[in-house]
Amino acid sequence: MGETQISEEILKKLQIIDITVQNVNSVDILVFISPNEDAANQLHHILKNNFKSLGVFIDEKTGNYNLNVELRNSEFSFGFNSTRNSTNYPPAAKLENGSIDSMTIGVFGETEENRRPVHINKDLIRLGSLDIGKSLGRAKEIQFITAIDDNPPAVILLFSNWDHILFAEADNAYEKLRPISIMEPKLEMNFLQSGLLELRIWDIATDLDVKLNGLQFTQAELDKFLQNVDAQDSFVFSLGFPPKSGTTAAIASTSRGEIDLIKLHGYVVKKS
């Protein structure tokens, strides 16, 4: 669907009763709460097709967070003055520190054991430009695979499930990386003092430089990869899921249901 002309009359009909910050698969998401499913669908449609920017303001007297949404194709904006602040709702502070990259619309469910679940629309709305390294870096760990039969060696970023990939926007990040990795990008692996691994994908010919910070890995897998894959050899770089059986990850399709993989051309190992 394309952009819709948004009038002041349409904006007056939008209904928001609260905001929350939901953490799904380690991804923080701002959620505008609507009073019912119909109102939620209407608001999501408008924001998905017309969202321009989000302003976050703090009331000097109460410390509460007030939000203002600017829309494309409209001379009007709309706002919501919340009762949330960093004291009565600590997750609200994430609105200031830049850790929230996406928003969506949701509704409250029935209260269960003194808590109110939030049902959200999984079609997220990005608040800014896509950060390839940040999105891919939301993987839970890395798997290193040496060549098996006719399959090439591979470095696979493991995500818990498809929801994890979608909320991290890792599928979009992978697709954005693909056309700028057509030359001969290399993988740099940097061992951090924390025991985690930092990855850097770079190619001086295309100004490609993507960094993935602090990922879990298995030392034995990496050692085997380094012993069997020459530093100048090519290998596959992909997204995947933890193996349900055996030891090899399942590769995730990222391009219209097809598996279309990025190839990296060699690696460099460093230690901090």
Backbone bond lengths (Angstrom), bond angles and torsions (degrees), N, CA, C in turn:
res aa  C-N    CA-C-N  psi(-1)  N-CA   C-N-CA  omega(-1)  CA-C   N-CA-C  phi
1 M - - - 1.455 - - 1.519 110.70 -
2 G 1.335 116.59 142.77 1.445 119.51 -179.50 1.505 112.22 -91.71
3 E 1.328 114.12 -174.07 1.455 119.46 179.89 1.528 110.66 -66.70
4 T 1.325 115.44 149.25 1.454 122.73 179.91 1.522 109.25 -115.94
5 Q 1.319 117.20 138.72 1.454 119.83 175.40 1.524 108.57 -68.33
6 I 1.322 117.34 120.37 1.466 121.74 -174.27 1.522 109.14 -105.29
7 S 1.318 115.23 117.57 1.459 120.47 179.78 1.523 110.23 -95.90
8 E 1.322 115.54 167.92 1.460 120.40 177.18 1.531 110.24 -63.47
9 E 1.314 116.18 -34.52 1.466 120.30 179.95 1.524 111.13 -63.97
10 I 1.332 116.44 -41.33 1.464 120.27 178.43 1.523 110.57 -64.16
11 L 1.332 116.79 -42.33 1.459 120.48 -179.10 1.525 112.14 -63.31
12 K 1.317 116.48 -34.62 1.466 119.83 -179.54 1.527 111.54 -66.04
13 K 1.323 116.44 -22.15 1.459 120.19 -178.35 1.534 112.29 -87.18
14 L 1.333 117.16 -10.89 1.461 119.75 179.91 1.527 109.82 -68.77
15 Q 1.313 115.60 136.81 1.456 120.06 -175.72 1.532 110.35 -121.11
16 I 1.335 115.57 120.29 1.467 122.18 174.80 1.525 107.09 -128.77
17 I 1.317 116.20 128.27 1.463 119.21 -178.74 1.522 112.65 -110.17
18 D 1.324 117.70 -13.80 1.459 119.49 -178.80 1.522 108.98 -171.06
19 I 1.320 115.73 171.93 1.454 121.69 169.98 1.528 108.12 -131.27
20 T 1.324 116.46 150.64 1.462 120.97 172.84 1.518 108.09 -140.69
21 V 1.307 115.78 163.77 1.460 122.01 171.34 1.522 106.68 -115.11
22 Q 1.332 116.40 115.88 1.457 121.87 -178.64 1.529 109.69 -104.86
23 N 1.323 115.78 136.88 1.462 120.28 176.03 1.518 108.13 -106.16
24 V 1.324 115.96 111.87 1.461 121.99 -178.76 1.517 108.57 -119.37
25 N 1.334 116.78 118.21 1.465 121.23 -177.89 1.528 111.25 51.64
26 S 1.335 115.05 44.09 1.480 122.55 176.89 1.517 113.30 69.29
27 V 1.329 117.58 16.37 1.465 122.23 177.59 1.528 108.29 -112.90
28 D 1.333 117.19 124.06 1.465 121.56 178.53 1.520 110.50 -84.29
29 I 1.332 116.09 130.45 1.461 122.04 -176.54 1.521 109.24 -130.95
30 L 1.339 116.89 129.95 1.456 121.77 172.95 1.519 108.77 -78.51
31 V 1.343 116.48 130.40 1.462 120.33 -179.20 1.527 109.90 -122.72
32 F 1.338 115.89 121.47 1.454 120.96 169.27 1.525 107.19 -82.48
33 I 1.331 117.44 126.38 1.460 121.36 -179.20 1.522 110.03 -94.06
34 S 1.334 115.44 124.59 1.462 122.15 175.48 1.526 109.05 -101.13
35 P 1.354 117.31 159.49 1.465 119.75 -176.63 1.520 114.18 -73.29
36 N 1.340 117.99 -20.66 1.461 120.25 -178.59 1.536 108.94 -158.96
37 E 1.341 115.38 173.20 1.456 120.86 -175.95 1.531 112.48 -63.76
38 D 1.332 117.88 -40.51 1.463 120.74 -178.80 1.525 111.21 -62.59
39 A 1.333 116.00 -45.66 1.463 120.32 178.76 1.519 110.60 -64.47
40 A 1.340 116.32 -38.13 1.462 121.00 179.47 1.524 110.91 -64.16
41 N 1.325 116.98 -43.51 1.465 120.84 -179.72 1.528 111.31 -64.71
42 Q 1.334 116.65 -39.50 1.463 120.51 179.54 1.530 110.89 -65.05
43 L 1.327 115.96 -45.29 1.453 119.80 -179.40 1.524 111.10 -65.98
44 H 1.340 116.45 -41.33 1.463 119.47 179.54 1.530 111.04 -62.60
45 H 1.328 116.57 -41.30 1.467 120.32 179.76 1.531 110.71 -60.00
46 I 1.320 116.93 -44.62 1.462 120.89 -179.24 1.521 111.00 -65.34
47 L 1.346 116.98 -46.66 1.458 119.84 -177.33 1.526 111.99 -69.74
48 K 1.325 116.48 -38.40 1.466 119.48 -178.82 1.516 111.47 -61.95
49 N 1.322 116.44 -36.31 1.459 120.17 -175.44 1.523 114.73 -97.75
50 N 1.338 117.58 -15.21 1.466 119.36 -172.37 1.522 114.78 -131.36
51 F 1.329 118.27 0.01 1.465 119.27 -176.34 1.532 111.11 -61.80
52 K 1.338 115.06 135.58 1.463 121.28 178.40 1.527 111.29 -116.97
53 S 1.331 117.45 -53.52 1.464 119.46 -178.67 1.524 110.39 -160.41
54 L 1.330 114.80 159.63 1.459 121.74 179.20 1.523 109.23 -121.35
55 G 1.330 115.86 128.04 1.454 120.93 175.00 1.519 110.13 -106.89
56 V 1.323 116.80 135.69 1.469 122.03 179.75 1.525 108.24 -117.42
57 F 1.322 116.43 125.46 1.461 121.87 -178.07 1.528 109.54 -129.67
58 I 1.312 116.02 149.12 1.463 120.91 179.24 1.515 108.82 -112.83
59 D 1.328 116.19 125.85 1.455 121.26 177.79 1.532 109.27 -66.58
60 E 1.326 117.00 124.85 1.464 121.13 -175.36 1.521 112.51 -63.05
61 K 1.318 117.42 -31.80 1.464 120.16 -176.84 1.526 112.31 -83.03
62 T 1.325 117.26 -44.42 1.468 120.37 -174.08 1.523 114.05 -99.80
63 G 1.333 117.11 -21.19 1.461 120.68 -174.57 1.521 112.44 78.75
64 N 1.336 116.96 4.04 1.462 120.48 -178.52 1.525 111.27 -73.49
65 Y 1.327 115.25 151.64 1.460 121.08 -179.95 1.532 110.25 -88.68
66 N 1.322 114.99 126.86 1.461 121.62 175.72 1.528 108.40 -114.31
67 L 1.327 115.82 136.95 1.459 120.26 -175.19 1.522 110.56 -117.36
68 N 1.320 115.09 144.19 1.457 120.42 176.43 1.524 108.60 -132.27
69 V 1.334 115.92 128.15 1.465 121.73 -177.35 1.512 109.76 -111.09
70 E 1.328 116.53 122.69 1.463 121.50 173.85 1.518 109.11 -96.69
71 L 1.333 115.75 142.73 1.453 121.41 -175.46 1.522 111.35 -118.95
72 R 1.329 115.25 145.88 1.457 119.72 169.11 1.525 108.18 -73.18
73 N 1.312 116.52 154.48 1.467 121.89 175.51 1.530 112.38 66.37
74 S 1.310 116.37 26.08 1.467 118.96 179.29 1.519 109.57 -153.98
75 E 1.319 115.43 142.72 1.455 119.35 175.50 1.522 110.70 -87.13
76 F 1.340 116.05 -1.04 1.456 120.62 -176.48 1.531 111.13 -110.89
77 S 1.302 115.02 158.85 1.461 121.49 172.36 1.531 106.64 -129.81
78 F 1.308 117.04 170.61 1.460 119.17 175.05 1.522 109.31 -136.56
79 G 1.319 115.34 154.21 1.451 119.56 -176.64 1.512 112.39 -132.53
80 F 1.330 114.59 169.58 1.460 120.55 175.24 1.522 108.15 -143.99
81 N 1.328 115.99 122.73 1.458 121.50 177.27 1.532 108.54 -94.82
82 S 1.294 116.20 108.01 1.459 119.76 -174.43 1.525 111.50 -88.45
83 T 1.315 114.95 168.95 1.478 121.17 172.56 1.520 109.79 -102.10
84 R 1.314 116.05 11.33 1.465 121.40 -178.43 1.528 110.15 -88.57
85 N 1.320 116.29 138.90 1.463 121.74 171.50 1.515 108.53 -145.68
86 S 1.322 116.85 174.32 1.462 120.30 -174.33 1.521 112.99 -68.60
87 T 1.346 117.10 -14.47 1.466 120.70 178.23 1.519 111.90 -87.03
88 N 1.331 117.39 -52.12 1.470 119.46 -177.76 1.526 113.32 -83.83
89 Y 1.348 116.08 -11.67 1.461 120.15 179.01 1.532 108.76 -152.76
90 P 1.347 117.70 80.43 1.470 121.97 -174.73 1.522 116.09 -50.28
91 P 1.353 120.43 -35.96 1.475 118.60 178.89 1.520 113.91 -58.61
92 A 1.345 117.46 -21.44 1.466 119.87 -179.98 1.519 112.01 -61.71
93 A 1.324 117.07 -25.79 1.463 120.43 179.87 1.524 111.93 -62.18
94 K 1.330 117.10 -20.66 1.460 120.78 178.80 1.524 111.95 -67.40
95 L 1.338 116.54 -16.78 1.458 119.77 176.19 1.521 111.25 -66.57
96 E 1.328 115.82 -22.63 1.467 120.37 -178.23 1.515 113.54 -92.98
97 N 1.357 116.54 -33.99 1.472 118.63 -168.57 1.517 115.31 -88.56
98 G 1.328 117.38 5.20 1.461 119.97 174.04 1.514 115.14 81.08
99 S 1.330 118.46 10.88 1.466 120.22 -178.30 1.524 112.61 -84.54
100 I 1.339 117.19 -9.30 1.467 120.69 -179.71 1.527 109.60 -101.24
101 D 1.329 115.94 119.32 1.461 121.62 -177.37 1.518 113.10 -106.01
102 S 1.345 116.93 -16.18 1.456 120.12 -173.38 1.522 110.77 -138.98
103 M 1.323 114.71 159.78 1.462 120.12 174.05 1.519 108.66 -138.50
104 T 1.324 115.95 166.93 1.444 121.48 175.74 1.523 108.45 -158.39
105 I 1.322 116.13 -173.40 1.463 122.05 179.85 1.522 108.43 -115.97
106 G 1.330 116.61 146.34 1.447 120.08 179.59 1.519 111.58 -148.19
107 V 1.322 115.08 174.27 1.462 122.27 174.67 1.519 107.88 -133.78
108 F 1.335 115.66 151.43 1.460 119.77 175.49 1.530 109.55 -75.30
109 G 1.340 115.52 142.10 1.456 120.72 172.66 1.514 110.02 -94.16
110 E 1.313 116.45 -172.98 1.455 121.42 178.56 1.523 109.94 -70.53
111 T 1.328 116.18 140.31 1.459 121.07 -179.67 1.524 110.48 -60.89
112 E 1.346 114.75 130.62 1.456 120.98 179.28 1.522 109.68 -130.25
113 E 1.327 116.36 118.23 1.467 121.59 177.28 1.530 110.88 50.89
114 N 1.334 115.06 53.12 1.461 123.07 175.80 1.529 113.80 65.11
115 R 1.307 117.46 19.27 1.460 119.96 175.27 1.527 108.66 -135.70
116 R 1.326 114.12 150.80 1.464 120.52 -178.93 1.516 109.40 -109.83
117 P 1.314 117.60 109.30 1.471 118.79 178.54 1.525 111.41 -67.30
118 V 1.303 116.26 152.98 1.458 121.92 177.55 1.523 108.43 -115.71
119 H 1.324 116.80 125.42 1.462 122.37 177.05 1.527 107.61 -99.90
120 I 1.331 115.96 118.72 1.464 119.96 -172.56 1.524 112.12 -112.62
121 N 1.330 115.06 155.78 1.453 122.47 171.19 1.532 107.27 -79.01
122 K 1.327 117.29 121.68 1.466 120.94 -175.05 1.525 113.17 -76.53
123 D 1.323 116.88 -6.59 1.463 120.60 177.45 1.536 107.46 -83.89
124 L 1.324 116.41 92.96 1.459 121.41 -171.32 1.522 112.37 -76.09
125 I 1.331 114.74 156.54 1.468 123.39 177.73 1.519 107.24 -115.69
126 R 1.306 116.98 117.11 1.468 121.21 -176.48 1.520 110.70 -73.65
127 L 1.339 115.61 138.51 1.459 120.66 -178.29 1.522 112.64 -86.96
128 G 1.305 117.05 -21.39 1.465 120.19 -179.42 1.518 109.42 -148.05
129 S 1.321 117.33 -160.00 1.452 120.85 178.62 1.529 110.37 -75.19
130 L 1.303 116.25 153.57 1.455 121.61 -178.40 1.525 110.30 -74.70
131 D 1.330 116.37 127.49 1.465 123.23 176.30 1.525 107.20 -99.30
132 I 1.339 116.94 106.50 1.460 121.00 -174.99 1.527 111.21 -58.87
133 G 1.329 116.27 -49.17 1.458 120.16 -177.28 1.518 112.55 -63.10
134 K 1.319 116.98 -41.08 1.464 120.86 -178.83 1.521 111.05 -66.28
135 S 1.336 116.97 -42.59 1.463 121.09 -179.37 1.526 111.55 -67.27
136 L 1.336 117.55 -48.63 1.460 120.50 179.26 1.529 110.94 -66.37
137 G 1.333 116.26 -31.51 1.458 121.29 -178.73 1.515 113.97 -71.74
138 R 1.338 117.26 -3.06 1.466 120.71 176.70 1.526 112.11 -85.51
139 A 1.326 116.14 5.61 1.466 120.11 173.65 1.524 109.43 -61.18
140 K 1.326 116.44 153.94 1.463 120.07 -178.83 1.523 111.48 -80.75
141 E 1.339 116.60 -27.85 1.461 119.90 177.71 1.527 109.59 -169.26
142 I 1.336 115.35 177.15 1.466 121.98 178.24 1.526 108.18 -116.79
143 Q 1.325 116.21 140.85 1.465 120.00 171.02 1.520 108.91 -116.41
144 F 1.329 115.95 134.03 1.462 122.86 177.05 1.520 108.18 -107.77
145 I 1.334 115.95 126.70 1.452 121.05 -176.04 1.526 109.17 -125.30
146 T 1.317 117.15 129.79 1.462 121.27 173.97 1.522 108.43 -83.53
147 A 1.335 117.07 169.62 1.460 121.28 -178.00 1.529 110.77 -61.08
148 I 1.346 116.36 131.78 1.464 122.14 177.65 1.520 107.90 -124.67
149 D 1.357 117.12 119.26 1.471 122.24 -177.15 1.528 109.06 53.55
150 D 1.351 116.94 -119.30 1.471 119.87 -178.80 1.525 112.47 -94.46
151 N 1.333 117.27 1.38 1.458 120.82 -178.58 1.524 110.72 -86.41
152 P 1.342 117.26 134.59 1.463 120.64 -178.24 1.528 111.01 -73.55
153 P 1.335 117.41 164.31 1.471 119.49 173.20 1.520 109.83 -62.71
154 A 1.335 115.47 156.83 1.466 118.67 -174.72 1.521 111.44 -149.85
155 V 1.342 114.14 151.51 1.465 122.78 169.53 1.519 105.59 -117.34
156 I 1.334 116.90 118.36 1.452 121.39 -172.28 1.524 110.66 -119.89
157 L 1.329 116.11 126.53 1.461 121.62 173.55 1.526 108.09 -83.88
158 L 1.321 116.93 119.80 1.454 120.98 -174.92 1.525 111.87 -94.86
159 F 1.327 115.12 129.65 1.462 123.32 176.03 1.526 108.05 -118.07
160 S 1.324 116.33 151.83 1.462 120.51 -174.50 1.522 112.16 -61.60
161 N 1.344 116.91 -42.01 1.458 122.27 -176.32 1.527 107.86 -166.88
162 W 1.346 116.15 -175.33 1.466 119.11 -178.70 1.525 112.43 -65.76
163 D 1.340 116.67 -36.04 1.462 118.82 177.04 1.519 110.76 -59.34
164 H 1.322 116.70 -39.76 1.470 121.17 178.67 1.529 110.08 -60.64
165 I 1.332 117.05 -44.89 1.467 121.17 178.78 1.524 110.97 -63.39
166 L 1.339 116.54 -43.97 1.463 120.68 -176.48 1.522 111.82 -68.00
167 F 1.351 117.47 -44.95 1.461 120.01 -178.85 1.530 111.35 -68.82
168 A 1.318 117.36 -31.05 1.472 120.83 176.21 1.525 111.41 -77.95
169 E 1.340 117.19 -12.52 1.465 124.38 -172.67 1.518 111.30 58.09
170 A 1.332 114.85 31.14 1.462 119.80 -179.89 1.525 111.55 -68.04
171 D 1.339 117.61 -31.95 1.465 119.85 177.51 1.522 110.87 -64.86
172 N 1.337 116.89 -42.50 1.466 120.32 177.63 1.525 111.29 -66.79
173 A 1.329 116.01 -38.51 1.467 120.22 179.45 1.531 110.44 -64.77
174 Y 1.324 116.50 -40.86 1.466 120.68 179.39 1.525 110.56 -64.27
175 E 1.341 116.24 -42.55 1.464 120.02 178.82 1.524 111.44 -65.68
176 K 1.333 116.26 -35.10 1.466 119.70 178.45 1.521 110.88 -70.98
177 L 1.326 116.43 -31.38 1.466 120.90 179.71 1.529 111.60 -73.24
178 R 1.330 116.59 -31.90 1.462 120.54 -172.85 1.538 114.45 -54.00
179 P 1.341 119.85 -53.90 1.472 118.94 -176.08 1.528 114.17 -69.23
180 I 1.326 117.79 -19.70 1.472 118.20 178.95 1.524 111.25 -97.69
181 S 1.346 115.79 10.03 1.467 119.64 177.58 1.525 110.52 -117.55
182 I 1.351 116.52 26.88 1.465 120.09 -174.51 1.528 112.21 -84.48
183 M 1.321 118.05 -11.48 1.457 119.75 179.24 1.533 109.03 -84.71
184 E 1.328 118.27 -116.20 1.466 120.31 179.50 1.525 110.21 -136.46
185 P 1.363 116.44 65.65 1.466 119.37 -179.65 1.526 111.62 -67.68
186 K 1.320 115.48 149.32 1.456 122.05 179.05 1.522 109.88 -113.53
187 L 1.329 114.71 161.08 1.452 121.25 176.33 1.520 109.21 -109.20
188 E 1.316 115.81 125.91 1.460 120.91 174.91 1.529 107.88 -106.32
189 M 1.322 115.98 129.57 1.464 121.51 179.06 1.518 108.94 -114.03
190 N 1.318 115.62 123.54 1.457 120.80 -175.90 1.534 109.15 -120.06
191 F 1.326 117.18 116.93 1.455 121.23 178.31 1.527 109.36 -77.78
192 L 1.327 116.27 120.29 1.458 121.37 -179.18 1.525 110.59 -90.97
193 Q 1.314 116.62 155.73 1.452 120.98 179.73 1.525 112.10 -63.92
194 S 1.316 117.06 -21.14 1.462 121.47 179.21 1.522 112.50 -73.87
195 G 1.337 116.63 -8.31 1.455 120.43 -177.00 1.519 113.01 91.96
196 L 1.326 116.76 -0.04 1.459 121.87 178.21 1.529 109.94 -95.01
197 L 1.310 115.45 171.78 1.462 121.01 -178.76 1.517 110.15 -118.90
198 E 1.313 115.87 130.67 1.467 121.66 175.69 1.522 108.24 -101.61
199 L 1.335 116.40 132.69 1.456 121.26 177.47 1.523 110.52 -109.88
200 R 1.312 115.36 144.05 1.467 121.15 175.34 1.514 108.11 -136.20
201 I 1.335 116.39 124.30 1.457 122.20 177.38 1.517 107.15 -106.29
202 W 1.314 117.31 119.82 1.457 118.80 -174.12 1.524 111.81 -142.82
203 D 1.314 113.87 154.83 1.461 122.46 177.38 1.515 107.05 -154.52
204 I 1.297 116.44 110.07 1.460 121.08 -175.69 1.534 111.36 -64.50
205 A 1.333 117.59 -25.78 1.465 120.63 -177.44 1.529 112.13 -71.12
206 T 1.330 117.42 -25.62 1.461 120.09 -177.19 1.535 112.53 -119.25
207 D 1.313 116.93 10.46 1.474 121.84 -177.34 1.525 111.79 59.41
208 L 1.333 116.47 25.12 1.463 121.12 177.41 1.521 109.38 -77.43
209 D 1.325 116.18 127.23 1.465 120.54 177.91 1.534 107.85 -156.01
210 V 1.326 115.98 97.29 1.457 122.80 -177.38 1.519 108.95 -119.85
211 K 1.323 116.59 128.80 1.463 120.72 -177.67 1.519 110.23 -117.71
212 L 1.340 116.04 133.28 1.460 123.64 176.29 1.521 107.59 -114.07
213 N 1.316 116.66 116.31 1.460 120.86 -171.70 1.520 113.44 -91.20
214 G 1.335 116.01 135.55 1.454 123.53 164.77 1.503 118.12 54.54
215 L 1.338 117.80 69.84 1.458 121.71 -179.02 1.529 111.48 -108.56
216 Q 1.335 115.55 146.20 1.456 121.30 175.28 1.525 109.79 -71.68
217 F 1.341 117.34 150.57 1.464 121.12 176.10 1.522 108.76 -157.12
218 T 1.318 115.95 165.66 1.466 122.02 177.08 1.515 108.64 -104.06
219 Q 1.320 116.56 120.15 1.458 121.11 -173.98 1.527 111.95 -60.02
220 A 1.334 117.26 -40.56 1.467 120.07 -178.55 1.528 111.40 -62.89
221 E 1.352 116.83 -39.73 1.466 120.55 178.05 1.518 110.81 -63.89
222 L 1.333 115.85 -44.33 1.461 119.95 -179.05 1.528 110.76 -65.42
223 D 1.328 117.07 -42.23 1.475 120.43 179.29 1.524 110.64 -59.53
224 K 1.337 116.52 -43.63 1.465 120.44 179.61 1.518 110.68 -64.41
225 F 1.338 116.73 -39.65 1.465 121.26 178.42 1.525 110.21 -62.27
226 L 1.318 117.42 -46.72 1.467 121.32 -178.06 1.527 111.71 -66.62
227 Q 1.338 116.86 -30.89 1.465 120.69 179.87 1.525 112.24 -75.29
228 N 1.337 116.87 -29.26 1.465 120.03 -172.84 1.523 114.90 -108.42
229 V 1.307 116.71 -12.92 1.467 120.34 -179.85 1.520 108.44 -116.08
230 D 1.324 116.09 117.62 1.465 120.46 -179.70 1.522 110.56 -65.80
231 A 1.323 116.34 149.08 1.464 121.39 -177.51 1.520 112.98 -61.83
232 Q 1.328 117.53 -17.78 1.466 121.06 178.86 1.522 112.92 -100.92
233 D 1.334 117.49 -2.07 1.462 120.77 -178.11 1.528 111.37 -75.82
234 S 1.334 115.60 155.46 1.458 121.28 174.53 1.529 109.71 -88.87
235 F 1.321 116.52 153.09 1.462 121.59 178.16 1.524 109.02 -155.23
236 V 1.320 115.13 162.20 1.460 122.44 -178.51 1.521 110.41 -81.70
237 F 1.343 115.71 142.71 1.461 122.16 172.64 1.514 106.67 -122.81
238 S 1.343 117.48 121.53 1.460 118.79 -173.75 1.523 112.08 -149.56
239 L 1.326 114.51 174.82 1.458 122.95 171.91 1.522 108.03 -99.97
240 G 1.331 116.65 152.72 1.451 118.69 179.92 1.510 112.37 -164.34
241 F 1.326 114.20 -175.85 1.460 121.86 -178.80 1.525 109.26 -123.44
242 P 1.336 117.57 151.18 1.470 120.35 177.11 1.519 110.65 -56.16
243 P 1.328 117.06 143.07 1.475 119.30 -178.17 1.522 112.32 -65.87
244 K 1.355 115.91 136.14 1.462 120.51 176.41 1.521 110.28 -80.44
245 S 1.308 115.18 -28.84 1.459 120.69 175.45 1.515 107.71 -146.61
246 G 1.310 116.94 153.52 1.451 119.48 -176.49 1.517 111.03 74.71
247 T 1.318 116.36 -154.83 1.466 120.35 -175.24 1.518 113.68 -123.96
248 T 1.338 118.21 -9.11 1.465 120.59 -174.35 1.527 110.98 -96.93
249 A 1.327 115.99 133.33 1.459 121.96 -178.87 1.519 111.39 -66.08
250 A 1.337 115.08 155.10 1.462 121.00 173.28 1.522 108.09 -91.21
251 I 1.319 117.76 125.96 1.459 122.27 -178.45 1.525 109.98 -77.08
252 A 1.328 116.74 135.87 1.461 122.28 -178.77 1.518 110.23 -89.22
253 S 1.329 116.65 137.73 1.462 120.62 173.44 1.526 107.70 -77.23
254 T 1.314 117.43 139.45 1.460 120.49 -176.18 1.521 113.47 -129.58
255 S 1.315 118.27 -8.15 1.463 120.35 -175.88 1.518 110.26 -122.30
256 R 1.359 115.48 91.67 1.466 121.95 178.01 1.525 111.53 53.02
257 G 1.331 115.45 42.78 1.453 119.95 176.36 1.523 114.08 82.68
258 E 1.332 117.50 -4.50 1.455 120.35 -179.34 1.531 109.77 -104.03
259 I 1.311 115.12 156.16 1.463 119.97 177.55 1.525 108.29 -94.62
260 D 1.291 116.48 108.93 1.457 123.54 -178.04 1.522 106.55 -127.70
261 L 1.310 117.39 105.00 1.461 121.53 -164.11 1.522 113.66 -100.37
262 I 1.298 114.98 148.51 1.462 123.00 174.51 1.522 108.70 -85.14
263 K 1.319 116.56 140.26 1.466 121.35 177.54 1.530 108.91 -113.51
264 L 1.324 115.98 131.11 1.458 121.85 174.71 1.523 108.93 -105.27
265 H 1.329 115.73 151.67 1.469 121.06 -170.55 1.522 110.09 -117.72
266 G 1.315 115.10 77.38 1.448 120.03 176.58 1.528 113.05 97.18
267 Y 1.316 114.83 168.25 1.466 120.20 -177.67 1.528 111.22 -144.03
268 V 1.306 114.78 161.94 1.456 123.26 176.28 1.530 106.55 -132.15
269 V 1.315 117.93 138.65 1.466 121.81 179.80 1.527 108.82 -113.97
270 K 1.324 115.77 130.11 1.467 121.33 178.54 1.528 109.97 -130.74
271 K 1.312 115.92 163.13 1.470 120.80 175.48 1.523 108.99 -131.14
272 S 1.354 116.93 134.17 1.455 120.98 179.55 1.534 109.71 -75.09
